[in-house]
């Protein structure tokens, strides 16, 4: 086994971990014990892999040996090992393959999805305009706009921003993000018997039940209205697959419910959080915002919505978006993997069934890969001539077999919404708040979101 700190009875190494920011503690431990080390969260033994080279070796070069999702009690309670994100084995392979194929059929990664995102950008801009340059909290509206893009793919329709049911669903996603990353529920993963008995998971399960109830009603409605000649979204495509004589046994309603929830949550929270980081960082660094706007004015047609084709002409904007994703580091711990068999890895033996954390923070902040890892610096993605350059250690979507299924959709949303907002507005802090006052320290949670702040969106001349 890899080296690591000596565990104490019952608590293991929890005395060395800040449960509010566990990724920071793991980074510090890697400096002492090396890029691969063993740690005990309570009685639970885990292996942490850090740094670009080691993480890439595990997730890409030895993808099969690290390809399973770990047994994480809180996610087992939420998903019952169904759906896409937290399942394993043949069920996972079949449902993931179907999901990727269906998302592509509905335009993911293609130009056809561009119109759906542009359709969402128009009411989002109008909402920003309605505040007339006065300070407002952008969280709910950004989450709603991004959520509507994935809703149009899942359900075949978007929702009004003031629809109370839609607002409740988007609110649940945000609340779950905070709950799952809370110390109380992290401890539930290490001492599941005790904390389940104490009811630490009750609010989370209520939220999951509310989401499931909504999805089941949608499935029932779409089953009644089903028309094979009018397949409008993911649910319809799944129902058609269920009706097919070639459908594998895994296409049951439970897998459909949890696949929809996985897509809805992941398709809302990660992209929306990245956009909120982008807005905050543009307020914090107005000189960078100005350079993006100059590029927008030069290469985008005035009065027209941004298009995917604009990306290739806008290296600085592309670099800024990539740096937002790197610096924002929104999924710092990744989602744990598991070894399906004994694995020999870089001189160590990792036994079958061991939970493995490929620490994304350590890749996105790897001092050997980035010139100024702790600073927000778009030059990480630009060459000496100002051209955009890809970076191997850019892994915000993870890598290998478990990489995010919606990566190409997220990239398109980030570009179109970010440029659409900066084409129309200049983002500023609230009156009386200086750029120095703006905190870029993330809040606590499973997904790292910015601290609460207000935005002033002033119309460009």
N, C-alpha and C positions, 0 to 999 in steps of 0.2 A: 504493500500500500504506500501511497505518497506520504511524506512526512506531515506533521501538523502538531498543534498544541496538545498537551496531555489533557484528556477530558476529566472533569470532576464527576463524582457520583450524581446520578439523576439529571443534573443540569448540563452535563457535557461541557461545551465551551461557550454556553450562553453568557457567561460572565465577560466574555471578550467581544460580544456583538451588541451594537446599538440597534435594537429592533425597529427604531424609527427610520434609520438609514443603514440597513444591513450591508448594502453594497459598499459603503465607505469603510466599514470594519473589515470586509473581505479584501478590499484593496490594500489596506494596511497590513493584514496578515500575509498577503502574497509577497510583500517586501521582505518579510522575515523568513517565510517558509518556501518561497519559490513559486514558479508559475503554476504548479500543480500541487495541491495540498489537501489533506484530509481534515475535516472539521466535524464536530458532534453538535448538532442542534438538539439539546436534550439527549435522549437515548438514540437519536437518529443519526447514523453515520453518513456523511456526504463527501463527495470529492468536488473541489472547486478548480476550474481550469481558467487561467487568466492569460492575457496578452494575445495579440493578433495571431502569432504563429501557432501557438498551442491550440487556441480555439478553432482556427481553420483546420488544423490537423484532425481534431476531433469531429467537427461537424461536416467537413467536406471530404477530407482524405480517408477518414474512417467512419463514413456516414452510417453504414449499417450497424457498426458496433456501438454507436451512440444514438441510434435512431428512434428509440422508444420514448414515450412521454412518461415521466416519473409518476409514482403513486402519491398524489398530493391530496390529503384528506379534504381540504376545503373545496378543491375543484371536483373531487368525486361526489361530494354532497351537491354541488351545483349542476354537474353535467352527467352524473351516473355513468361516466366513461363512454358516453355516446357523442355523436356529432363529429366535428373536425379537429378541434384544438387539443382535446384531452383524451382521445381514444387511442387504441393501439391495434396491432394485428391486421387481419384481413378486412375487418369492418372499416378501420381507418383508411386503409389503402383504397378500398372501393369507393367510399364516400368522398374522400379527398379528390380522387380522379374524376368522379362525376362533377364535383363542385367546380374544379378548375375548368373542365370542359364546358359546363353550363355558363360560368362567368364569362368565358371567352365568347360563347354564342351570343351573350347579351352585350358584347362590345368591350369587355375589359381588355385593356392593352391595345385597343383599336380606336380608330378615329370616331367610330359611331358613338362611343360613350361621351365624347366631347360635348355633344349637344345636351345631354342630361346634366352635365356639370354647369354648362353655360346657363341652362334654364334655372338652375338653383342660384347662380351668381346674381341674376337680375333682382329677385326679391331680397337677397342679402344686402346688396348695395342700397336698395330703397330703405331697408330697415336702418342701416347706418346713417343715411341721409336724414331720417326722421328725427334724429337726436340733435340736428342743427349745430353740430360742432361742440355740443355740451358733453360732459363726461358721462359714460355709461359702462356697465359691466358687459363685456362681449361674450362671456362663457356660454350661456344658454343658446344664444342665436347662432354662434359658430357651430356648436354641437348639433343644433337642429338642421342647419344647412347641409353639413357633411352627412348627417344621418339620412337626410332625404335622398341623397344620391344612392346609398346602398338600399334604402327602402324601395326606390324605383326599380332596382334590379331584383330584390327579393319578392316584393308584393305586386310589382307592376304599376305602382302609383306613388306619388309623393303626398305629403300631408301639409296642411296649413300650419304655419308656425304657432298660431294661437289655439290649435286643436288641443283640448285638455288631455285627451288620451295620449296623443303624441308627446306632449310636454311631460306627462308622467313617465312614459317609457324612456325618454332621453334623460330625465332626472334619475331614474333607477340606474341607468348605466353609469352615470357619474358617481352615484352613491356607492355602487358595488366596487368601483375602482378604489375608492377610499377605504371601504371596509376590508377588502381582500388584503390590502397592504398594511392594515393596522396591526400593532403589536399583539392584540388579543387574538386575532385570527391567524397570525403567523404562529403563535404558540399552539393554536389548535392543530396545526400540521404536525407538531412535535409531540403533543400530548393529547391525541384525539379523544380518547376515552373520557378524560377528566373534563375537558372544556366543552365537549358535546353535551355531557351531563349537566354542566352549569349553564347551558343555553347561549354560549358565546356567539353562535351562528344564527340565532333566531331572525334577526333583521335581514341578514343576507338571504336566508331561505324564503322569507316572505317576499322579497324582491324577485327572486328567481321564480317563485310560484306565480306572481303577478305577470311576469314576462311570458311564462309558459301558457298561462290562461289566455292571454291576448293572442299568442301564436296559434294555439289550438282553435280558437274561434275563427281566425283567418283561414286556417286550413279547411275547417268545416265549410265556411262560406265559399272558398274557391273550389272545393270539391263539388258543391252543389251547382256552381255556375260553370263548371269545367267545360271548355270547348277545345277539342284537339287542334282546331284550325286557328285558335287565338291564344297561343301560349305567351303570357305577358310577363312572366318572371320566374324566379328560381322555384317557388312553390309549385307553380303549374308544371314546370319541367320535371320536377320530382314526382308529381302525381301521374304524369304521363309515363315516367319510368316504372312506377309501381304497377301500372296497368299493363305494361309490356310483358309478354311471355318470357322475355330474356332477363327479366329483373332478378338480380341476386337476392338472397334471403335478407340481406342487410337493409333493404329499402323499406323499413317499417316506419310507423308514424313517430316513434320516439326519436329515431335518428334524424327525422325531418325537423322535429321541434328544436332539438339541441343544435343542429346545423344552422338553422335560421337564427337562433339566439347567438351562436358563435359569430356568424357573419354580421349580425346587427350590432353586437357589442364591439367587435374588433373594427368593423367598418365605420363606426361612429367615433370611438374614444381616441384611437391612436392618431388619426389624421387631424381631428379637431384639436387635440392637445398640441400637435406640432404647429398648427396654424396660430394657436394662441401664443406659443413661444415666439413664432415669427413676428407677430404684432408687437409683443413686448420688447423683443430685441431691436426692432426698427425704432421704437420710441427711445430705447436706451442709447442707440448709436445712430443719431439722425444723419450723420455724414454718410453712413452706409445706405440708409433709406434714400437719401438724395441721389446717390450713384445708381441705385436700382431704378428710380423714377426717370433719370436721364436716359438710361438704356431703354426703358419702356417708351418714352417719347420719341426716341430715335427709330426704333424698330417695329413698334406696334402702330397699326392704323388708328388715328384719332377717331373717337366716337364708335369704334367697333370693339366687341368683346375679344379678349385674348383667345388665341387658338394654339393647338398643340404644335403647329408648324413654327410658331414664333420662338419656341424653345431653342432651336438650333442657331438662331441669330443673337441669343442673349446669354453669353457665357457668364457674365457677372451675376445676373439674377439666378442662374442655375447654381452657381457656386454658393451664393447666399443661402438658397433653400437647402442645399446639401449640408452646409455648415450649421444651419438651424437644427437639422436632424442629428448631426453629430454632437453638437454642444448640448442640445436639449436632453439627449440620452434618456428618452422617455420610458424605456423598459430596461432598467439598469441590471436586473438579475437575470434577464431573459426569462424563459419558462423552463423549469428543470427538465432534463432528459434522464434516461435510465439505461443501464447496460443490459441488453437482453441475454448476454452470456459473459463469461470471464473475458476480460479484454487486457491485452498487453499494450500499454500506451506510454511511449517515450521513457521506457526503462522501468515502468511500474506495472503492477498487476492490480486491476480494478475488478473486484468480484462481480459476478452476475447479480443483477437486481439493485446495484448501487445507484442512488440518486446523484446526478451530476449537474453542477451549475456552470454552464459556459458563460462566464461573467462578461456581458456586453460592455459594461462600463470600462473594463480593462482593455477592450479593443478600441472603443471610440476615444479613449483618453490615453492610449499607449504612447509612452514617451519616445519609443523607437520608431514610431510611424508618423507622428505629427510634430511639426516644428514648435507650435505653442499650444499643447493640448488643453491647457486650462483657460485659454482665452478664446473669445468668439472672433474667429479670423477667417473670412471667406477666401483668403489667399491659399489656404490649404488645398483648394480645388482649382487653382489657376496656375498656369505656367508663366514663364518670364514675359511672354507676349500677350498675356491676358486671356489666353484661350482656356476653356474649361478642360480639366483633366480628371479622369476617374481615379479613385483611390481604392486599392485592394482592402484596406482596413476600414472601409465604410460599410458597416454591417448593422444598420439600425433595424433591418427586417429579419435579423438572424441570418442563418445560411444553412445549406444542405437540405435534407429531406423535410425538415420541419420549418423551413422559411415561410414567411407570411404568404398566404395564397392571394392576398389582395394587393401585393406590392405594386404592380403596374397601375392599378386604379388609384392607389394612394399618391403615387408620383404625379399622375395627371391632375388629380384634385389639388394637390399642393401648388403646382405651377399656375393653374388657371385661376384659382381663388386668390392666391397671394398677389399675382400680377394684376388681377381685376380690381382688387381693393386699392393697391398702390397707384394704379392708373387713375383712380377716381379721388382718392383721399391721401392726405398726409396725416400720419398717426402721431399724436402728441400726448404727453402725460397730462393729467388733470391740472388745472390752475393751482399754483402753490407747490407743485411737486416738481423737483428738478430731475434731470436725467441721473444725477448722482444718487438721488433718493430712491430711484427705482431698483427694487431688489431682483436679482436674477438667480437667487437661491431657490431651488425647487421646494414645493410643499411635500409632505410625506405621503406615501401611498405606493401601491403596486406599480402604477404608472405615475411618473413624475410630472406634475403639472406646475405651472407658474403659481407663485403666491397671488392671492386676490389683489386685483388692481383695476383701476378705471382707465378708459381710453377716450381720447377726444379725436374724432375723425373729421378733419377739416377739409372741405372740398378744395380740390386743386383748381387753380385759375384756368 
